[in-house]
């Protein structure tokens, strides 16, 4: 095994040495997301914006997924597999690259990403919880410090949504950040035709409804199960009755790992959706990017997810179910005072849950001031020009 590793290391060094003499094409820009497995998030929206608005540049999406490759090919988008020699060649020809998670968004091996490449970390949101280098646990911080060692040498900048988020992003990633807004939030302010068409198609397969609610809790670390409707007085029959009476569509969006790793969660959600036409799952198969869905949501229910930071841009009601706050804050650490800045009610009983649904249905919105306060803290921009700002900042 040691000999195999030695040979692989030598081949890697030879490949890097051979490619470093390639000239850089300043118009060539590569994009990747989520370890090369998905076409989504901030990278996707910026990629499509450049394709539409900046024809003098050559954006290319790179992936290791056959499904993503075929899908983008069918759309006529420029796409290449990065787990090929040509994919590695692109790393050394491109001037700039945009990623959402790690360097493995654009390369099988981090060491193959040349230091001369201007890698920009777009991220996928900054939530209230401490992440990466800002994790509360010392062991976790040290793990990320080691893991991000090469990342911090190659990534030149990250992006953020306000000076407040800029500081949190720098603490978390260990690289400088620039306030531009997130490209994906342009979709919230001004959803494109494809998103509208997808939503209309989704709605046509359901009964008519007056309001749409999205229940989207955060993923728990250490593979801990997320509890849905974690109330001692929860009544599924009463929930069905309330939704039907008021013609409210409740969409539930669990984290994909909650469905993959917790059969009991999957069973519960399937049971709820099978008994009422007013409860549906809105998983990644339906809406891979939640920001394609959020513009059509009247009320968001969540806990600690960064989704509510984005949703603040729409200035619509939010309900919180932080049932495991003590445990969650102890494991993750929180980067600001959660309850002090909470832009909506924190409910801990089903009676309160139904009560706030009724308040929202009747147009009573007592948390406008709190939403405005946190929104101005999280966001510097409230327009649909984040893609343009990112482009002008890093490409011009």
N, C-alpha and C positions, 0 to 999 in steps of 0.2 A: 504493500500500500504506500510505503514511503517513497519507493521508486516511482510509482505512478504520479504521486503528487509532485515529485521533483521534475518529472518530464512535463507535466501540465504547466508548472510554474515557468519552466524554460520556454515552452511554446508561447505562453502569454507574454513574456518579456520580448520574445522575438517579434510577435505580432505588433506590440505597442511600438517597438523600435522601428519597424518597417512602415507603420502608418503615420508616424509623427512627421514625416517629411512631406505629407500631402498638404497642398495649399488649402486655405480656408475659404469657403464660399460664404460671403457675408449675407447673402440673400437666402441661404438654406437654413431653415428652422425646423427642429424636430420636437415632437410632442409625445408624451406618454402618460399613463395613469395606472394606479393601483397594481404595481408589479407586472405590468404588461398584460394583465388578464382582462381588462375592461376598457371600454370607450366611454368616458364619463368625466364628470366633475369640471373643475375650473379649466383644465387643459382642453377638454372637449369644446367648451364655449369659446375660448380664445382661438383655438384652431379654426373653428367654423367662421369666426368673425374675420380672421385674416384672409381666409379663402375668399370671403365675400367682398372684403373692402380694400385689400392691399395686394393687388395682382402682381406687383413687381417682385414680391417675395415668393419663396418656394417652401410652403409648410408641408411637412410629411409626418403622418402619424406612424409611430412604431409600436409594435406589439409582438408578443409571442403566442397569442391566441389565434388559432385557425378560424374560430367563429367570428372574432372581431375583424380579422383580415378579410374574410369573405364578405361580411356585411358592408364594410367601407368600400371594398372593390365594387360591389353592386350599386353603391351610391355614386360611384365615380370619383371618390375621394382619393388623394394620394396616400398610400399606405404601404409599409414595408415590414417584413418580419425582422426583429432585431436579433433573433437567435440564429443569424446567418452571417457569413463573411461580409456580405453587402451591408447588413445592418450595422456591423462594427465599423465598416468603412464610412458610413454616414456620420458616426460619432466624431470622426476626425476631419470630416469635410465641413460639417456644420459650424456656424459661428455661435448659435444660441440654441438652448434646449429648455423646455418647460416641463416640470414634473409635479406630481401631487403628493407622493408618499416618500419614495426613496429613489436612489440611483438605479435600482432594479426596475423602475418604471420604463427605462430606456435601454437597459443592457442586462445580459445574463449575469455578468460579473461587474461589481463596482469598480474594480481596478482597471477595467477596460475604458472607463470614461476618462478622457484626457483632461488634465487640469486647465488646458487652454480653452476648453469649451465653457461658454458662459451659461451655466446652469442656473435657472431661476425656479425657486420652490414656490409653487402656487398654493400648496396645501389643500385641505378640504374642510376648513373651518376651525375656529378657535372657540372652544366651549369654556364653561366655568371651571371645569376640572383641570387639574395639573397633568400635563403630559410630557413625555420624553425627558428632557433635561430639567424640567420643572416638576417632575413627579415628587410626591411627598416622601416616598420610601427611598432611603439611601441606596439600597441594593439595586433598585430599578433605575435610579439616576446613573449609577456607575455602569450599568449594563448599556444604557443608551449613550453614555459618553464614549464608550468603546465602540459601539455600533456606528455612531455618527462621526467617527474619527476621519475617515476619508471623505465622507459627505461634506463636512465642514471645510475641507480643503478645496473641494470642487464647486460647491454651490456658492454663487457670488452674492445673491440676494434672495430674500423671501418677500411676499407681499402681505399687506394687512389692510384693515378697514378703517382704522382710526389711530391716533397717537397712543391711546390706551391699549388697543389690541396689538399695535406695533411692539410695545414693550413686552407684552406677554408672549408674542411670537418669537421675539429675539431670545427671551429666557428659555423658551421651549426648544427651539431649533439650534441656537448657538450661532446664527448668522444674522447679518444686518437685514432690516426690513424696511420696505418703502410703502407708504400709505397710498394705495390706488383704488381700493375696493376690490371685491372678488368678481371675476368675470361671470361666474354663474349667477350672480345677483342681478345682472342685466335682464335675465330671464324673468325674474320676479316682477320687475317694473314694467317690462314690455315683452310678454311671452310671444315667441315666434309662432308662425302658422302651423308648424309641425306639432308643437305642444298643444295648441288649441284644437287641432284635428284629432290628436290622440285622446284628449279629454272628452271631446264630443262623442267620439266612438265609444269610450268607456261608459259615458252617461247613457248612451242609447241602448245599452244592454241592461239597464237598471230601470226600476220604477221611477216615476217623477218624484222629486223631493224639493223641499224648500231651502234647506241648508245642508252644507257638507262639513263634517268634522273629521279631522285627521288625528289619530292617536299614535304617536311615534316616540316611544321612550328610548333612552340611551342604552347602549350595550354596556354590560358590567364586565370589569376586569376579572381575570382568573377564571373565566368561563362560568361565572355565577349566573344562575337563571334569573331572567327578568320576570317579575310578577305583574300580570295584567289584571286590572280591577282588583287591587290588593286590599279590599275592604271587608271587614268582618260582617257587615250588613249587606253585602252585595247580593243582588237578586237579578238573575239573567232575565226572568220573566218580566220584571218591572222595567228593565232596560229595553226589552223588545217592545213593550207596550208604549213606553215614552217615545221611542223613535218612530214607531208607526203612527201614533196619534199626531205627532208634530211633523211627520214626513221629513225626518232628518236622516241623511245617509252618514253612517259612521264607518270611516275607513281606518283599518288597523294596519300599521306598518311595523312589524317586528324587525329587529336586526337579523340579517341572514343567518348568523351563527346561532341565534335563539331557535330558529327552525331546524337547523342542521344538528345541533348538539343536544337539544332538549325535546325529546319526543312528547313529553307531557304538555309542553307549551304548544306544540303543533296540534296536539289532540284537542286542547282547550279552544284554540282559535278556530279550528275546523268545526267544532261543535257549535260555537257561537254563530258562525257564518251560515251553517246549514239550517238553523232554526229561524232566521229572519232575513228577508230580502233587503233589509235596511242596514245590514252589517256586511262589509266586504273586506277582504284583504287587499292591500295595495302594496304588494311586494315588489322587489326589484325586477321581476319578470314583466310586470306591468309598467312600472315607472323606475327605470334604473337610476335616473337622477331625480331626487325628490323635488328639486327646484323646477322641474317640469310640471309638478303637481301642485305645489304651494300656491301659485296664483289663483287657483280655483277653490281654495279652502277658506271657509268662513270662520272657523275656530280651530285652534291648534291645542292639542293636549300632549304634554311631554313632561320631562323631569330636568335632566342636566345636559341634554343634547345641544350641540351647537345649532341645531335646526331653529331654535327659537331666536337666536341672534339674527339669522337671515330673515325670519318671519317678521321681525320688528319693522322691517322696511315697508311692510304692507299696512302697519298700524291697525291690526285686527286683534280681537280678543285671544288670550292665551290662558289655559288652565294648567296647573302643575300638580303632579302626583309624586312628591319626593318621599315615598314611604320608607325608604332605607337611608335617609339622609345621614345619620350618624355613621353608619358603616361605610357608606359611599365616600363621605368626606374624609374619613380616617384612612381609607385605602388610597384614594386618588389625590387628596389635597385639593382645595378650592382656591382659585386665583383672585376671587373677590368675594365680598360678603353676599352670599346667595340670597338670603331672605331680605336683607336691607334693600337690594336692588330688584327684587322679584316683581316683574311687570304683569302680575296676575295672581289669582287666589291659589294657595296651596291647600288642596282638599285632602282630608284623611278619612272620609266616610262616604258611603254611597248616597246618603241623604244630601250631603253637601255637593256631591257630584251632580246630582239631578237638579238641585237648587240652582247651581251656576248655569247649567244648561238652560233652565227656564229664564234666568236673567238675560242670557245672551239672546235667546229666542225673542224675548220681548224688547230687545234693543237697549237694555240697561247695561252700560259699560262703565263701571266705576274705576277702572285702572288706566284710563287714558294718560293721566299725569305720570304714573310710574313707567308706562311704556315709552312716553316721550323722553323721560329722563334717562332711561337705560339706552334707548335708541341713539341719543346724541352722544352717549359715552362709547358705544360700540361702532357707530358709523360716522364718517366725515362726509360721505357722499350719499345722496338719496335719488340719484338719477340712473339712467341705463347706459352710462358711458365708461364703465370700469374696464371693458376690453380695450377701448381706445386709449385709456390712461396707461394701462399695462404696456400696450404696444409702443406708445410714444416714449414711455420711460426707458424701456429696455431695447427697443429696436432702432429708435432714431438717435 
